[in-house]
Amino acid sequence: NVEHTLQDAQRAVSRLISWDCFIVGHSLESDLHALKLIHKNVVDTSVVYFDGVYKRGLAVLSAETLGRIIQSDEGGHDSTEDALAALDLIKHRLKVADNVKL
């Protein structure tokens, strides 16, 4: 028994995010694909911090760049912790970079 449909999820997201908002996160392509959504302002830390060879995980980027350990609880990922880490990684990149193309 399904309580919520894909359309329900899409409507919920569209109530939170306008077309002019920026969506910031890590490896967002899977989430957006699952929701069948396209957005014009996506800032993905896995792309911004891509080294040309490997896509580093959010926990690794957070530890190396921010000195912050995340995703260390036995319960797994905390979506708020992940979102804040992604946002702080983008803020960090903007502070230290002379010219960032997002």
Backbone hydrogen bonds in HBPLUS format (Angstrom, degrees):
<---DONOR---> <-ACCEPTOR-->    atom                        ^
c    i                          cat <-CA-CA->   ^        H-A-AA   ^      H-
h    n   atom  resd res      DA  || num        DHA   H-A  angle D-A-AA Bond
n    s   type  num  typ     dist DA aas  dist angle  dist       angle   num
A0008-ASP N   A0005-THR O   3.08 MM   3  5.04 119.2  2.47  93.2 108.0     1
A0009-ALA N   A0005-THR O   3.08 MM   4  6.48 158.0  2.13 150.2 155.3     2
A0010-GLN N   A0006-LEU O   2.86 MM   4  6.16 158.9  1.91 153.7 160.1     3
A0011-ARG N   A0007-GLN O   2.92 MM   4  6.09 158.9  1.96 147.9 153.1     4
A0012-ALA N   A0008-ASP O   2.98 MM   4  6.21 157.8  2.03 148.1 154.4     5
A0013-VAL N   A0009-ALA O   2.99 MM   4  6.22 160.5  2.02 151.8 156.4     6
A0014-SER N   A0010-GLN O   2.93 MM   4  6.10 159.9  1.97 147.6 153.7     7
A0015-ARG N   A0011-ARG O   3.03 MM   4  6.24 134.9  2.24 142.7 153.4     8
A0016-LEU N   A0013-VAL O   2.97 MM   3  5.20 134.3  2.19 102.6 115.5     9
A0017-ILE N   A0013-VAL O   2.93 MM   4  6.08 149.1  2.03 156.6 166.2    10
A0021-CYS N   A0018-SER O   3.23 MM   3  5.34 153.7  2.30 102.8 110.4    11
A0023-ILE N   A0041-ASN O   2.80 MM  18  6.18 166.3  1.82 167.5 172.1    12
A0043-VAL N   A0023-ILE O   2.75 MM  20  6.02 172.2  1.76 166.8 167.2    13
A0025-GLY N   A0043-VAL O   3.13 MM  18  6.62 152.6  2.21 159.0 163.4    14
A0045-THR N   A0025-GLY O   2.84 MM  20  6.19 161.2  1.88 159.7 162.5    15
A0032-LEU N   A0028-LEU O   2.88 MM   4  6.08 174.3  1.89 171.3 172.2    16
A0033-HIS N   A0029-GLU O   2.88 MM   4  5.84 153.5  1.95 140.3 148.5    17
A0034-ALA N   A0030-SER O   2.93 MM   4  6.06 161.4  1.97 145.6 150.5    18
A0035-LEU N   A0031-ASP O   3.06 MM   4  6.29 148.2  2.16 143.9 152.4    19
A0036-LYS N   A0032-LEU O   2.87 MM   4  5.88 108.6  2.40 132.5 150.5    20
A0037-LEU N   A0032-LEU O   2.90 MM   5  5.12 169.4  1.92 149.0 151.9    21
A0036-LYS N   A0033-HIS O   2.94 MM   3  4.76 146.4  2.06  97.1 108.0    22
A0047-VAL N   A0044-ASP O   2.96 MM   3  5.40 144.4  2.09 110.6 120.9    23
A0048-VAL N   A0044-ASP O   2.91 MM   4  6.20 168.2  1.92 158.1 161.6    24
A0049-TYR N   A0045-THR O   2.95 MM   4  5.72 158.2  2.00 140.5 145.5    25
A0050-PHE N   A0047-VAL O   3.14 MM   3  4.92 165.1  2.17 103.0 106.5    26
A0061-LEU N   A0057-GLY O   2.99 MM   4  6.27 168.4  2.00 157.7 160.9    27
A0062-SER N   A0058-LEU O   2.85 MM   4  5.96 161.2  1.89 151.3 156.8    28
A0063-ALA N   A0059-ALA O   3.01 MM   4  6.15 159.7  2.06 143.4 148.8    29
A0064-GLU N   A0060-VAL O   2.88 MM   4  6.02 173.0  1.88 158.7 160.9    30
A0065-THR N   A0061-LEU O   2.85 MM   4  5.65 161.7  1.88 147.3 153.2    31
A0066-LEU N   A0062-SER O   2.92 MM   4  5.14 141.8  2.07 124.3 136.5    32
A0068-ARG N   A0062-SER O   3.20 MM   6  5.47 166.3  2.22 126.9 123.9    33
A0067-GLY N   A0063-ALA O   3.12 MM   4  4.46 129.5  2.38 106.7 116.9    34
A0076-GLY N   A0073-ASP O   3.21 MM   3  5.76 169.0  2.22 115.1 118.5    35
A0082-ASP N   A0078-ASP O   2.90 MM   4  6.15 162.0  1.93 161.3 167.2    36
A0083-ALA N   A0079-SER O   2.95 MM   4  6.03 159.4  2.00 141.0 146.8    37
A0084-LEU N   A0080-THR O   2.95 MM   4  6.14 163.8  1.98 153.2 157.3    38
A0085-ALA N   A0081-GLU O   2.99 MM   4  6.13 154.2  2.06 144.4 151.8    39
A0086-ALA N   A0082-ASP O   2.94 MM   4  6.18 161.6  1.98 152.0 156.6    40
A0087-LEU N   A0083-ALA O   2.99 MM   4  6.20 163.0  2.02 149.5 154.1    41
A0088-ASP N   A0084-LEU O   2.89 MM   4  6.03 160.1  1.93 146.9 152.7    42
A0089-LEU N   A0085-ALA O   2.87 MM   4  6.06 147.3  1.98 147.2 156.3    43
A0090-ILE N   A0086-ALA O   3.11 MM   4  6.40 153.6  2.18 147.2 153.3    44
A0091-LYS N   A0087-LEU O   2.96 MM   4  6.25 161.8  1.99 150.5 155.9    45
A0092-HIS N   A0088-ASP O   2.89 MM   4  6.00 156.0  1.95 143.0 149.6    46
A0093-ARG N   A0089-LEU O   2.95 MM   4  6.17 160.7  1.99 145.4 150.3    47
A0094-LEU N   A0090-ILE O   2.95 MM   4  6.17 159.5  1.99 153.0 158.2    48
A0095-LYS N   A0091-LYS O   3.01 MM   4  6.21 144.3  2.14 144.2 153.8    49
A0095-LYS N   A0092-HIS O   3.15 MM   3  5.14 122.4  2.50  94.5 109.0    50
A0096-VAL N   A0092-HIS O   3.08 MM   4  6.32 156.2  2.14 155.4 160.5    51
A0097-ALA N   A0093-ARG O   2.99 MM   4  5.79 140.0  2.15 145.9 154.4    52
